[in-house]
Amino acid sequence: KFEPELYEEVVRRIKEGRWEPEGAFWVEADCNLSSGESFVRQIMHGKRFFMDEFGVESKILWLPDVFGYSAALPQILRKSGVDTFVTSKISWNETNKLPYDVFMWEGIDGTQVFTHFLTAQNYRPGGKANFTTYNADITPSQVMGTRDRFQQKQYSDKNILTFGFGDGGGGPTRKMLEYHRRLKRGIPGLPATKMEFAGDYLEALRADFEKSCAQLKKTPKWVGELYLEFHRGTYTSIAKNKRNNRKSEFLFQTAEQISSLAGALYGYGYKAKEIYDCWEIILLNQFHDIIPGSSIEEVYKDCDIQYANIKRIGESIVDGAIKGLASRISKGNVIYNPNSFQADGIVTIDGKTAFVEAIPPMGYKKVENLVFTNNITVTKERIDSLLYTILFDRNANIVSIYDKTNAREVIKPGEYVRLESFEDLPHQHDNWELVAYYKQKKWNVDDVSDIEIINDGARAGLKIVRKYLSSVIEQRIYVYDSIPRIDFETNIDWKEKHIVL
């Protein structure tokens, strides 16, 4: 788009077999905050791009700079025709070193995918660092360090060094290529270098690995999430983007479901292009320096505009399909359930909350007699429902939750359900880190400015407003007659710096 002549040159090099296009995902996406549906879409959109643009079937998920990986990925990858995963940043763990650099990664359902961690680092005589880099240089020190850091030497005599200029995928410099020209001859004491595609290297590594596993009768395996013990502040930074992402994921799953249902029932026009294009914006903003909150201010100004636009489009699609369905039903309210299971729940009609039950999965039900009342008793110190008794102290902290169904107290004596604040001064990367010692300095958020009893149709509870320094926290606590759940709806006008709530 911006450099069409250069792009056409890249396409020519790919056709000539001189440039390797790989990656599988649409973008190098965060794998902690994105949903399973989004992982599927990242692969679907990414693979389609590689095939449409270059005629290449992508087989490798290549995510060197992402901040941890969900255990849902192996199953999704294998079902999508991706059999290899490469990353790097897990080596940055603050506490626990991962025991393998080449292994089988096993996901939630038992599916395994061949996985390799990059091991590039400078050579350190007498000791290796945990930290490795995907942004390497082809120097004698890094060639030696890459081999030295590799933990499964008995499984293969091959290693990969991804070198280039800069932290943005820059290519090799003339100096780097001159280093390779000399190193490939085999300097005594150093591994010889060979230039080849990552895919070819990984195939050779896998062959070595499988042969060695059979000979050694031991297969290195990691089961479950690949958790990065670093950059943990990215779970909280720029919270609005995380919320907008999740709302968008839910909205467009619903848009597809109900459009398909309405199309089958009465010929509603499926908005294929609009849905596909909006998913690409959702996927774009899952980039691992956007949704984690580790990007610059201008990015989030753009995100606000993009999320508002796709919200408008998605709601228009859903509303159009639902109105079409409702118009074909003579009387009653049409309740749609976007979940994959039958559900009871709460709906809001004309500003009032009503309880509905047994709504079919990914389907709808006509409900004629909605229940807008409840049997809940509320004071400023106590909430009593058919399911729970909840007690509050003078600071509106919960001191007791008695579960009537199971005849047990939920909260241990002397403990509370309360809001707490902590000093947030990490030793580096101010916006990205949440380090273990933050728990050492704590304040209770007890300053209550207002308590109000609220009765909202089929639910009731308390609205509690707290002031904390320059911030205001409004929390609504709801219970129900027949839903075994206590809801906390919290709105926070947060003005503080270096404090986490």
Disulfide bonds with the S-S distance in Angstrom:
none
